[in-house]
């Protein structure tokens, strides 16, 4: 072993002890520098990262996606970093969940990875509507949603510039947004004083018990959840007798949110032989005979459950 230019690092006795422990690494020849083997279990200092990325990449990405909005979000995570982590830990069909979505970098990474390797990863982002003080994007959640929209548009535009390969299916890059809110249905408040006027107001709320300003989609997904289905359940929209019907999970549940039900529509729904049926009570407009007929028609077709809300 050649003597180092700057002398030996340890006394010979220490070197011999280390050599006996098997932690001395010799090079291919005597010209190579001798190294010391270190085990992670014995390492007390901070380990050097195996990922080397410029910490400014996240900000550069947002600047490109939101030109003219240099300070739209502070310290965004680089999607390149998240792509590396996801590729290490998640299968090509994994569900990736980010409970602190921030600027939406996780969704960006998942969408980019799917395009790169043809994977079918999905993502769920959770973000509180924390105020930003901006007029264009008043909450962080608005920034999150807009980034996902822009990334999807960018990827779709890039796909449009490429020649189709043998009828390859178009990637599904849609996403759906849900907000935590009160029920779409007015509920009976038993805690209010039992005064005649107050009770009258309560009863009036239950004549039209759907809260004002709520859409059919709002009601649809609340009923799905209350019926034991997830928000990701496939829902097919059908037209029966000129009315809109929602078919959830391939016939496991039919939902009719129409406010005018007819015997013909009820029969058409029953002919599809769903497992369960849910209709709005106001669709019967107080016609108890029509509701009684509906019960018997669905029962005759083997529908396990029919209820109104």
ROKOLTI-174177 format. One record per residue: x, y, z of N, C-alpha, C in turn; residue in one letter. Coordinates in steps of 0.2 Angstrom, whole numbers, m for minus. Example, Ala and Ser with C-alpha at 12.3 -4.5 7.8 and 13.67 -1.06 7.14 Angstrom:
2
     nx     ny     nz    cax    cay    caz     cx     cy     cz  r
     66    m28     39     62    m22     39     66    m16     39  A
     64    m11     35     68     m5     36     64      0     39  S
END
This chain:
309
     nx     ny     nz    cax    cay    caz     cx     cy     cz  r
      4     m6      0      0      0      0      4      6      0  X
      3     11     m5      7     17     m5      6     22      0  X
     11     25      3     10     30      8      6     36      5  X
      1     38      8     m3     44      6      1     50      6  X
      0     55      1      4     61      0      4     65      7  X
     m2     66     10     m2     69     16     m2     65     23  X
      1     59     22      2     55     28     m4     51     30  X
     m3     47     35     m8     42     37    m13     46     41  X
    m20     44     40    m25     47     44    m25     44     51  X
    m24     38     52    m24     35     59    m17     31     61  X
    m16     30     67    m10     26     69    m11     19     66  X
     m6     16     65     m6      9     63    m10      4     67  X
    m10      5     73    m14      1     78    m22      2     76  X
    m24      8     75    m31      9     74    m33      6     67  X
    m28      7     62    m29      5     56    m30     m3     56  X
    m26     m6     60    m26    m14     60    m33    m16     63  X
    m35    m12     68    m42    m14     71    m47    m13     66  X
    m47     m8     62    m52     m7     57    m52    m12     52  X
    m46    m14     50    m45    m19     45    m48    m26     47  X
    m47    m27     54    m49    m33     57    m57    m34     57  X
    m60    m28     58    m67    m27     58    m70    m28     51  X
    m66    m27     46    m68    m28     39    m71    m21     36  X
    m69    m16     39    m72     m9     37    m68     m5     33  X
    m62     m8     31    m57     m5     26    m59     m7     19  X
    m60     m2     15    m61     m4      8    m55     m2      3  X
    m52     m7      0    m46     m5     m4    m48     m4    m11  X
    m44      0    m15    m46      1    m22    m43     m5    m26  X
    m44     m4    m33    m42     m9    m37    m34    m10    m37  X
    m31     m5    m36    m23     m5    m35    m21      0    m30  X
    m15      0    m29    m12      4    m23    m12     11    m25  X
    m14     13    m31    m15     20    m32    m22     23    m30  X
    m26     18    m28    m33     21    m26    m33     23    m19  X
    m37     27    m17    m38     30    m10    m42     24     m6  X
    m39     23     m1    m42     18      4    m48     22      7  X
    m54     18      8    m60     21     10    m62     17     16  X
    m66     20     21    m69     17     26    m76     15     25  X
    m78      9     27    m85      7     26    m89      9     32  X
    m95     13     30    m99     15     36   m106     12     35  X
   m109     10     41   m116      7     41   m121     12     43  X
   m127     12     40   m132     16     41   m134     16     48  X
   m134     10     51   m136      9     58   m131     13     63  X
   m125     14     61   m120     17     65   m119     25     63  X
   m123     27     58   m122     34     56   m126     39     60  X
   m123     44     63   m126     48     67   m127     55     64  X
   m124     57     59   m125     63     55   m131     62     50  X
   m133     68     47   m138     68     42   m136     64     36  X
   m139     59     34   m138     56     28   m138     60     21  X
   m134     59     17   m135     63     11   m140     60      6  X
   m144     65      4   m150     63      0   m148     60     m7  X
   m152     55     m9   m151     51    m15   m154     55    m21  X
   m158     60    m19   m162     64    m24   m159     71    m24  X
   m156     73    m30   m153     80    m31   m158     84    m36  X
   m161     88    m33   m166     93    m37   m165    100    m35  X
   m165    104    m39   m165    112    m38   m171    113    m34  X
   m171    116    m28   m177    118    m24   m181    123    m27  X
   m179    126    m32   m183    132    m35   m187    129    m41  X
   m187    122    m42   m190    120    m48   m198    120    m47  X
   m200    120    m41   m207    120    m40   m210    127    m41  X
   m206    132    m40   m208    139    m41   m208    140    m49  X
   m203    138    m52   m202    138    m59   m208    135    m63  X
   m210    129    m61   m216    126    m64   m222    130    m63  X
   m224    133    m57   m230    137    m57   m229    144    m61  X
   m223    146    m62   m223    152    m66   m225    151    m73  X
   m223    145    m75   m224    143    m82   m232    141    m83  X
   m235    138    m78   m242    137    m78   m246    143    m77  X
   m244    148    m73   m248    154    m71   m243    160    m73  X
   m242    161    m80   m238    167    m82   m241    173    m79  X
   m236    178    m76   m239    184    m74   m241    184    m66  X
   m241    178    m63   m242    177    m56   m236    174    m53  X
   m231    177    m52   m225    175    m49   m225    172    m42  X
   m230    176    m38   m230    174    m31   m237    171    m29  X
   m240    167    m34   m246    164    m33   m246    159    m27  X
   m240    156    m26   m240    151    m20   m233    151    m18  X
   m232    150    m11   m226    150     m8   m223    143     m7  X
   m217    142     m9   m213    136     m8   m217    130    m11  X
   m219    130    m17   m223    124    m20   m218    118    m20  X
   m221    112    m19   m216    106    m20   m215    105    m28  X
   m209    103    m30   m208    102    m37   m211     95    m39  X
   m215     95    m44   m218     89    m47   m213     84    m48  X
   m206     86    m50   m201     81    m52   m199     77    m46  X
   m199     80    m40   m198     76    m34   m203     71    m32  X
   m209     74    m33   m215     69    m32   m215     63    m37  X
   m214     65    m43   m214     59    m48   m208     54    m46  X
   m203     56    m44   m198     51    m41   m200     47    m36  X
   m203     50    m31   m206     47    m25   m211     42    m27  X
   m216     44    m31   m222     40    m33   m219     34    m37  X
   m214     35    m41   m212     30    m46   m208     25    m41  X
   m205     27    m36   m202     22    m31   m207     18    m27  X
   m212     21    m25   m217     18    m20   m224     15    m23  X
   m226     18    m28   m233     16    m31   m233     12    m37  X
   m237      8    m38   m238      4    m44   m242      8    m49  X
   m241      6    m55   m244     10    m61   m252     11    m60  X
   m255      7    m56   m262      8    m56   m264     10    m48  X
   m259     13    m45   m260     15    m38   m265     21    m37  X
   m268     22    m31   m271     28    m29   m267     32    m25  X
   m265     38    m27   m261     42    m23   m265     48    m19  X
   m264     48    m13   m268     53     m9   m263     58     m6  X
   m265     64     m6   m262     70     m3   m267     74      1  X
   m266     74      8   m270     77     12   m269     84     13  X
   m263     87     10   m261     94     11   m259     96      4  X
   m264     96     m1   m263     97     m8   m259    103    m10  X
   m260    109     m6   m257    115     m8   m258    117    m15  X
   m253    118    m19   m253    120    m26   m255    115    m31  X
   m256    108    m28   m258    103    m33   m253     99    m36  X
   m247    100    m33   m241     97    m36   m241     89    m37  X
   m245     86    m32   m246     79    m32   m250     77    m38  X
   m255     80    m40   m259     78    m46   m255     80    m52  X
   m251     85    m52   m247     86    m58   m242     80    m59  X
   m239     78    m54   m234     72    m54   m238     66    m57  X
   m244     65    m54   m247     58    m56   m249     59    m64  X
   m252     65    m66   m254     65    m73   m248     65    m77  X
   m242     68    m75   m236     67    m80   m233     60    m80  X
   m233     57    m74   m231     50    m74   m235     45    m78  X
   m242     46    m78   m246     42    m82   m245     43    m90  X
   m244     49    m91   m242     51    m99   m236     47   m101  X
   m231     48    m96   m224     45    m97   m224     37    m98  X
   m227     34    m94   m227     27    m94   m233     23    m95  X
   m239     27    m97   m245     24    m99   m249     21    m93  X
   m247     23    m87   m250     20    m81   m257     23    m80  X
   m260     20    m75   m267     22    m74   m268     24    m66  X
   m263     28    m64   m263     30    m57   m269     35    m56  X
   m272     35    m50   m277     40    m49   m275     44    m43  X
   m278     50    m42   m276     54    m36   m282     57    m32  X
   m281     58    m26   m286     61    m22   m282     67    m18  X
   m285     73    m19   m282     79    m16   m287     81    m10  X
   m284     83     m5   m288     86      1   m285     93      2  X
   m289     98      2   m286    105      4   m291    109      7  X
   m290    112     13   m294    117     16   m295    123     12  X
   m300    127     12   m301    133      8   m298    139     12  X
   m291    138     13   m288    143     17   m287    150     13  X
   m289    156     16   m289    162     12   m282    164     10  X
   m281    167      4   m275    169      1   m274    176      1  X
   m280    180      1   m280    187      1   m280    190     m6  X
   m281    185    m11   m281    187    m18   m288    187    m21  X
   m289    191    m26   m296    191    m29   m297    186    m34  X
   m291    184    m38   m292    179    m43   m293    172    m40  X
   m289    171    m35   m289    164    m32   m290    165    m24  X
   m296    166    m22   m297    168    m15   m295    163    m10  X
   m294    157    m12   m292    152     m7   m287    147    m10  X
   m283    144     m6   m278    139     m9   m281    134    m13  X
   m287    131    m11   m291    126    m14   m292    128    m22  X
   m294    135    m23   m295    137    m30   m288    137    m34  X
   m283    138    m31   m276    137    m34   m275    130    m36  X
   m277    126    m31   m276    118    m32   m280    116    m38  X
   m286    118    m39   m291    116    m44   m288    119    m51  X
   m286    125    m51   m284    128    m57   m278    125    m60  X
   m273    123    m55   m267    120    m58   m269    114    m61  X
   m273    110    m58   m275    103    m61   m278    104    m68  X
   m282    109    m68   m286    111    m75   m280    112    m80  X
   m275    116    m78   m270    119    m83   m266    113    m85  X
   m264    109    m80   m260    103    m82   m263     98    m87  X
   m270     97    m85   m273     93    m90   m274     96    m97  X
   m275    102    m97   m276    105   m104   m269    105   m107  X
   m264    106   m104   m257    106   m107   m256     99   m110  X
   m257     94   m106   m256     87   m108   m261     85   m114  X
   m267     87   m114   m272     86   m119   m269     89   m125  X
   m267     95   m125   m265     99   m131   m259     96   m134  X
   m254     93   m129   m248     89   m132   m250     83   m135  X
   m256     80   m133   m258     74   m136   m261     75   m143  X
   m264     81   m143   m267     83   m150   m262     84   m155  X
   m256     86   m153   m251     87   m158   m247     81   m161  X
   m249     75   m157   m246     69   m159   m250     65   m164  X
   m247     61   m168   m251     57   m172   m254     51   m168  X
   m260     49   m169   m263     43   m165   m259     37   m167  X
   m258     32   m162   m255     26   m163   m259     20   m163  X
   m261     18   m169   m265     12   m169   m272     12   m165  X
   m275     18   m165   m282     18   m162   m281     18   m154  X
   m275     20   m152   m275     20   m144   m280     24   m141  X
   m283     22   m135   m288     25   m132   m286     32   m129  X
   m290     37   m129   m288     43   m127   m288     43   m119  X
   m283     46   m116   m282     46   m109   m288     49   m105  X
   m290     47   m100   m296     50    m96   m292     54    m91  X
   m292     61    m92   m289     65    m87   m294     70    m83  X
   m300     68    m83   m305     72    m79   m304     71    m72  X
   m306     76    m68   m306     76    m61   m313     79    m58  X
   m315     77    m52   m321     79    m50   m319     83    m43  X
   m323     88    m41   m322     92    m35   m328     91    m31  X
   m327     89    m24   m332     89    m19   m330     94    m13  X
   m335     97    m11   m334    102     m5   m339     99      1  X
   m336     99      7   m340     98     13   m345    103     14  X
   m351    101     15   m356    106     16   m362    103     20  X
   m367    107     21   m373    104     25   m377    100     20  X
   m381     96     23   m385     92     19   m389     96     14  X
   m391     93      9   m395     96      4   m403     96      6  X
   m404     92     11   m411     92     14   m412     95     20  X
   m417     99     21   m419    102     27   m420     97     32  X
   m418     98     38   m419     93     43   m423     96     49  X
   m427     91     52   m431     94     58   m427     95     64  X
   m428    101     67   m424    104     72   m428    103     79  X
   m427     98     82   m431     97     88   m429    101     94  X
   m423    105     93   m421    109     99   m424    116     99  X
   m428    118     94   m431    125     94   m437    125     98  X
   m438    131    101   m444    132    105   m451    130    102  X
   m455    126    105   m461    124    103   m467    129    102  X
   m465    134     98   m470    140     98   m474    139     91  X
   m480    141     91   m484    139     85   m481    142     78  X
   m478    148     78   m475    151     72   m469    147     70  X
   m465    146     75   m459    142     74   m460    135     71  X
   m465    132     74   m467    125     71   m470    126     64  X
   m473    131     63   m476    132     56   m470    133     51  X
   m465    136     53   m459    137     49   m456    131     47  X
   m455    127     53   m452    120     52   m456    116     47  X
   m463    116     48   m467    112     43   m466    114     36  X
   m466    121     35   m465    124     28   m459    121     25  X
   m454    121     29   m447    118     26   m448    111     24  X
   m452    107     27   m453    100     25   m458     99     19  X
   m461    105     17   m466    104     11   m461    104      5  X
   m456    108      5   m451    108      0   m444    107      3  X
   m442    101      5   m437    100     10   m430    100      7  X
   m429    102      0   m423    102     m3   m421    110     m2  X
   m415    111      1   m412    117      2   m412    121     m5  X
   m413    127     m5   m413    132    m11   m405    132    m13  X
   m405    132    m20   m398    133    m23   m394    127    m24  X
   m397    121    m22   m394    114    m23   m395    111    m30  X
   m390    109    m33   m391    106    m40   m393     99    m39  X
   m395     96    m45   m396     89    m45   m390     84    m44  X
   m384     87    m46   m378     83    m44   m377     83    m37  X
   m378     89    m33   m377     89    m26   m381     84    m23  X
   m388     83    m25   m392     79    m22   m390     71    m23  X
   m388     70    m30   m386     64    m32   m381     61    m28  X
   m376     65    m27   m370     62    m23   m371     61    m15  X
   m375     65    m13   m377     64     m6   m381     58     m5  X
   m386     57    m10   m390     50     m9   m385     44    m11  X
   m380     45    m15   m376     39    m16   m372     38    m10  X
   m370     43     m6   m366     42      0   m371     39      5  X
   m377     41      6   m381     39     11   m384     32      9  X
   m383     30      3   m385     23      1   m379     18      1  X
   m373     20      4   m368     16      5   m363     16     m1  X
   m363     20     m6   m359     20    m12   m353     25    m11  X
   m348     24    m14   m342     29    m14   m343     35    m19  X
   m339     40    m18   m340     46    m22   m337     44    m29  X
   m333     39    m30   m330     36    m36   m335     31    m40  X
   m341     30    m37   m345     25    m40   m347     28    m47  X
   m346     23    m52   m348     25    m59   m356     26    m60  X
   m358     32    m62   m365     34    m63   m366     35    m70  X
   m371     32    m73   m373     32    m80   m380     36    m80  X
   m380     41    m84   m386     45    m84   m391     43    m90  X
   m397     41    m89   m401     38    m94   m407     43    m95  X
   m410     42   m101   m417     45   m102   m422     40   m103  X
   m427     40    m98   m433     35    m99   m439     39    m99  X
   m443     39   m105   m449     42   m105   m448     50   m105  X
   m442     52   m107   m441     59   m107   m439     62   m101  X
   m438     58    m96   m435     60    m89   m428     57    m88  X
   m425     60    m84   m418     59    m82   m417     54    m76  X
   m414     48    m77   m413     43    m72   m405     42    m71  X
   m403     41    m65   m396     40    m64   m395     32    m62  X
   m391     29    m66   m390     22    m65   m383     21    m61  X
   m383     19    m55   m376     19    m51   m374     11    m51  X
   m368     11    m52   m364      4    m51   m368     m1    m55  X
   m369      0    m61   m372     m5    m66   m379     m8    m64  X
   m383     m4    m61   m390     m6    m59   m390     m8    m52  X
   m385     m7    m48   m386     m8    m41   m391     m3    m38  X
   m391      3    m41   m396      8    m38   m398     13    m44  X
   m404     14    m44   m407     19    m49   m410     24    m45  X
   m408     30    m47   m410     37    m43   m414     41    m48  X
   m420     43    m46   m424     47    m50   m425     54    m46  X
   m422     59    m48   m423     66    m45   m428     70    m48  X
   m432     67    m53   m438     71    m56   m443     73    m51  X
   m446     79    m52   m451     82    m48   m458     80    m50  X
   m459     76    m56   m465     74    m58   m464     67    m61  X
   m467     62    m57   m467     55    m58   m473     53    m62  X
   m472     48    m66   m478     45    m69   m478     38    m69  X
   m484     34    m70   m484     27    m69   m480     24    m75  X
   m479     27    m81   m475     25    m86   m468     25    m84  X
   m466     30    m81   m459     31    m79   m457     25    m74  X
   m461     25    m69   m460     19    m64   m460     13    m67  X
   m464     11    m72   m464      4    m75   m457      4    m79  X
   m455      9    m82   m449      9    m86   m443      8    m82  X
   m443     11    m76   m438     10    m71   m438      3    m69  X
   m444      0    m67   m444     m7    m65   m442    m12    m70  X
   m443    m11    m76   m441    m15    m81   m433    m16    m82  X
   m430    m11    m79   m422    m12    m79   m420    m17    m73  X
   m425    m19    m69   m423    m23    m63   m417    m21    m59  X
   m417    m15    m56   m412    m13    m52   m412    m17    m45  X
   m407    m16    m41   m407    m19    m35   m411    m14    m30  X
   m410     m8    m31   m413     m3    m26   m415      3    m31  X
   m420      7    m28   m423     13    m31   m424     18    m26  X
   m422     24    m28   m423     30    m24   m426     35    m28  X
   m432     38    m25   m435     44    m29   m436     50    m24  X
   m437     56    m27   m439     61    m23   m446     60    m21  X
   m448     62    m14   m455     61    m12   m459     66    m16  X
   m457     72    m17   m461     77    m20   m463     75    m27  X
   m459     70    m30   m461     68    m37   m468     65    m37  X
   m470     62    m32   m477     59    m32   m483     65    m30  X
   m480     71    m29   m485     77    m28   m491     75    m23  X
   m490     71    m18   m495     69    m14   m500     64    m16  X
   m498     61    m22   m503     55    m25   m501     49    m21  X
   m504     47    m16   m503     41    m12   m504     35    m16  X
   m509     35    m21   m511     29    m25   m505     28    m30  X
   m502     33    m33   m496     32    m37   m490     29    m33  X
   m489     31    m27   m484     29    m23   m485     21    m21  X
   m491     20    m20   m493     13    m18   m492      8    m24  X
   m494     11    m30   m493      7    m36   m486      6    m37  X
   m482     11    m36   m474     10    m37   m471      5    m33  X
   m474      5    m26   m471     m1    m22   m473     m8    m25  X
   m479     m9    m27   m481    m15    m30   m477    m17    m36  X
   m476    m12    m41   m473    m13    m47   m465    m15    m46  X
   m462    m11    m42   m455    m13    m40   m454    m20    m37  X
   m459    m21    m32   m459    m27    m29   m460    m33    m34  X
   m464    m32    m39   m466    m38    m43   m460    m39    m48  X
   m455    m34    m49   m449    m35    m53   m443    m37    m49  X
   m444    m38    m43   m439    m41    m39   m434    m35    m36  X
   m436    m29    m36   m432    m24    m33   m432    m25    m25  X
   m426    m25    m23   m425    m27    m15   m428    m21    m11  X
   m427    m15    m13   m428     m9     m9   m430     m3    m13  X
   m436      0    m11   m438      6    m14   m440     11     m9  X
   m437     17     m9   m439     22     m4   m439     29     m7  X
   m442     34     m4   m442     40     m6   m439     45     m1  X
   m436     51     m3   m433     55      1   m436     62      0  X
END
